[in-house]
Amino acid sequence: MTDSSVRRAVDPQAFREEVRDFALTLPGDLRHKVMNNLKLEKADYVSYLKVLEARGWIVGHWPAAYGGCDWTPLQRFIFEEETSEAGAPWLIPFGVNYVGPILYTFGSQSQKDRFLPRIRSSEDWWAQGYSEPGAGSDLAGLRTRAVRDGDHYVVTGQKIWTTYVQWADWIFCLVRTRQEDRPQKGISFLLIDMKSPGITIRPIITMDMCHDVNEVFFDEVRVPVENLVGEEGGGWTYAKVLLSNERVLVAEVGRSTRQLRRLDKLAAETSRNGKPLRDYGPFARRLAELKLRHFVLQSTCYQAVAEAMAGNEPGAEASLMKIRGSELQQDIAEAMVDALGLAGIVYDAADLAEMGHTPAEGPFEAPGILKDHLHGRAATIYGGSNEIQRNIIAKLALGL
Amino acid sequence: MTDTTLASLDADTLRLFTDSVQRYGQDKYGFDTYRSSLRAKPYFSAQAWRDYADMGWLGAALPLDEGGFASDGRAIVALMRYAGEHLALEPLLASAVLAGRLLALCGDGAALSRLSEMAGGRKLFALAHVESAGDAFDGPVRSSYREGRLYGDKQVVLHGDVADDLIVSACESRVTGSLSSTDGGQPALSLYVVDTTHPAVRRTVYRLLDGRGAASFNFDGAPATLLGPLGKGRPLLAQALLDARLGLCAESHGAIRALNRLTLAYLKERRQFGRPIGMNQALQHRMVELYMLEQEAAAVIGAAERAADLAGPQRERAVMGAVAHTITAGRLVSHEAVQMHGGIGTTDELAVGHYFKRIMVINRLLGDRDAHLEAFAKAE
């Protein structure tokens, strides 16, 4: 961790302009795909990571000692907000945001030397192996076990909802190394090479008819002991530290800014009962409510960033932002489907793979709008369901 | 025109019909039937369609004296509730209910000869009315009829991909320009029947979000036959659409009922933190809300059924109100079903997501909630 006293003073507005200018240089076809919710391939995501690497920003929030820029929480927030708003792809977080910081915080010197450079250069695609069929919200109940055998762990079990593991070179997993009185205590953090014998991937098709997530089966997979991060039984603590690093970003406010702007445009271009949809009373009101909620969310985010800048320990505000952010995202997506009128019931997932598709009905954006709505139903489920987030607020903020 | 109001059906006949519909659903139309039908054209079960015709279900919306099986709103409700509960993909709403009611209401020779073909399952019919997919259901109609031929475009025709004949709304050149007072200042419409296989009919087929087939049409001088009286298309449509909307509510109610059953079972069986998730009071209260919405949906559908005998505006108010409520109910029930199932509820493997998408289609097919709410308020 860097000492904040040595950070150079940053003018937030100047940094914002810098990020904005950078976002304008993103390849046009990449932005086109993102703006219209088309299907992105591995090469698309990697091309964005490569652009970031060239600009020196791929791990901007990492300490300078590990190749980062020592960004403040405010800088990191501005970066995410501006790039998302401008139509940058989802910054695949598994390497640069998730496992990277865990490795430089808790990993051994040889793990740092081996993995961090390959994360910075996007050579390794990482996946996250946390959830299991019986352990989602109740993550500590996970049952994938790692049994020590000489200088290896033998891993057997199953992970689920594993995003883009079909492209992964490595997966970091929470596994059970011991049965303890408290289930959290027996969990360890392992790095597993996807080329290891005994790993099987089964695709999960979601209701948007796309393949983003998977099940991963481990059948006596041998993992060298040197791939254990930190201490045996420390996995739960490391994962929790990681989650608290991600607090402010969960609101995805930049993405909602972008989607609201597109909704505005759609409402102006669509006619309902002979006039623009945005002038139709019920819809105009709905749009105004969404914009108000966006304003409230953005305010909450900046409040949380200010707390982080002051060095205060995070409280329950991350849960608040996750709840409000995901709910807003879903309601904007639904309003966009409604704006399509009857074209909002026509859907062919194959359109999403084509840059210049012509949907059977409605505007060019229609298939992506449908996909975003269907896919977005999971936003209140993944990353700690909103029910779990409310439990956290009840306990942490209210002492209930 | 024959007497085409929905007549009352005797209690025994209705019960027999309802029982047979339910039994067929339980025995013959499981989630597997639905899934395998989605995989290939015509994107519904041809076997089930033949069964419906053999059992006389396709006449459920027709008067007895037109070769129909029944002519009671309750028969439409029983049939469409089945469709929603079992995700039945066959053109029950499009052909049996909507086209069936339109043909019965038109009641002339051209209509009645087609009615028996429809009820026997020998021909599929669909209504082609909407011209701008971005608009509400009742947008302006610009298609026109001149000297036996039809010109114009129609969009999002449910089952238009397989329909043999279309019932098309259009302006007749002779009556265009003379604005009818009964048509709210809009040009009067007439209804025509068009054979979709004619070379002057261009059909673009695609699929809806819920997997059912649909199509857009372009008519470039397609031969067309007038159905019913000239210039009376709008009131005929309005009446048949009320019957179809009652059916749509019932379809929604069937889906709501099936989803609530799945969600409730999941709350009892799924364990987290050492106990079933249904032990959480927060989830219990949410499930109670869904149950209440389902009960209310059944109640408003009952009210809309009973309103069949009432004067126009009162019936319209009941049906439009029933649609507005079932849209609200279906939306929340489907959102909550996915949420309470968690990740597994978002997959294509489980039925939950399929009901979710079916309800999305139901909630927009004949106009959205705002449109129905406005019609409800206006009919008072």
Boltz contact constraints between the chains, C-beta under 6 A:
constraints:
  - contact:
      token1: [A, 136]
      token2: [B, 342]
      max_distance: 6.0
  - contact:
      token1: [A, 137]
      token2: [B, 272]
      max_distance: 6.0
  - contact:
      token1: [A, 138]
      token2: [B, 272]
      max_distance: 6.0
  - contact:
      token1: [A, 138]
      token2: [B, 273]
      max_distance: 6.0
  - contact:
      token1: [A, 161]
      token2: [B, 343]
      max_distance: 6.0
  - contact:
      token1: [A, 204]
      token2: [B, 347]
      max_distance: 6.0
  - contact:
      token1: [A, 205]
      token2: [B, 348]
      max_distance: 6.0
  - contact:
      token1: [A, 206]
      token2: [B, 346]
      max_distance: 6.0
  - contact:
      token1: [A, 206]
      token2: [B, 347]
      max_distance: 6.0
  - contact:
      token1: [A, 207]
      token2: [B, 346]
      max_distance: 6.0
  - contact:
      token1: [A, 207]
      token2: [B, 348]
      max_distance: 6.0
  - contact:
      token1: [A, 207]
      token2: [B, 353]
      max_distance: 6.0
  - contact:
      token1: [A, 270]
      token2: [B, 134]
      max_distance: 6.0
  - contact:
      token1: [A, 282]
      token2: [B, 370]
      max_distance: 6.0
  - contact:
      token1: [A, 341]
      token2: [B, 134]
      max_distance: 6.0
  - contact:
      token1: [A, 341]
      token2: [B, 135]
      max_distance: 6.0
  - contact:
      token1: [A, 342]
      token2: [B, 133]
      max_distance: 6.0
  - contact:
      token1: [A, 342]
      token2: [B, 156]
      max_distance: 6.0
  - contact:
      token1: [A, 343]
      token2: [B, 133]
      max_distance: 6.0
  - contact:
      token1: [A, 344]
      token2: [B, 364]
      max_distance: 6.0
  - contact:
      token1: [A, 345]
      token2: [B, 208]
      max_distance: 6.0
  - contact:
      token1: [A, 345]
      token2: [B, 209]
      max_distance: 6.0
  - contact:
      token1: [A, 345]
      token2: [B, 361]
      max_distance: 6.0
  - contact:
      token1: [A, 345]
      token2: [B, 364]
      max_distance: 6.0
  - contact:
      token1: [A, 346]
      token2: [B, 208]
      max_distance: 6.0
  - contact:
      token1: [A, 347]
      token2: [B, 209]
      max_distance: 6.0
  - contact:
      token1: [A, 360]
      token2: [B, 206]
      max_distance: 6.0
  - contact:
      token1: [A, 361]
      token2: [B, 133]
      max_distance: 6.0
  - contact:
      token1: [A, 361]
      token2: [B, 156]
      max_distance: 6.0
  - contact:
      token1: [A, 362]
      token2: [B, 133]
      max_distance: 6.0
  - contact:
      token1: [A, 377]
      token2: [B, 338]
      max_distance: 6.0
  - contact:
      token1: [A, 377]
      token2: [B, 346]
      max_distance: 6.0
  - contact:
      token1: [A, 378]
      token2: [B, 346]
      max_distance: 6.0
  - contact:
      token1: [A, 381]
      token2: [B, 342]
      max_distance: 6.0
  - contact:
      token1: [A, 381]
      token2: [B, 343]
      max_distance: 6.0
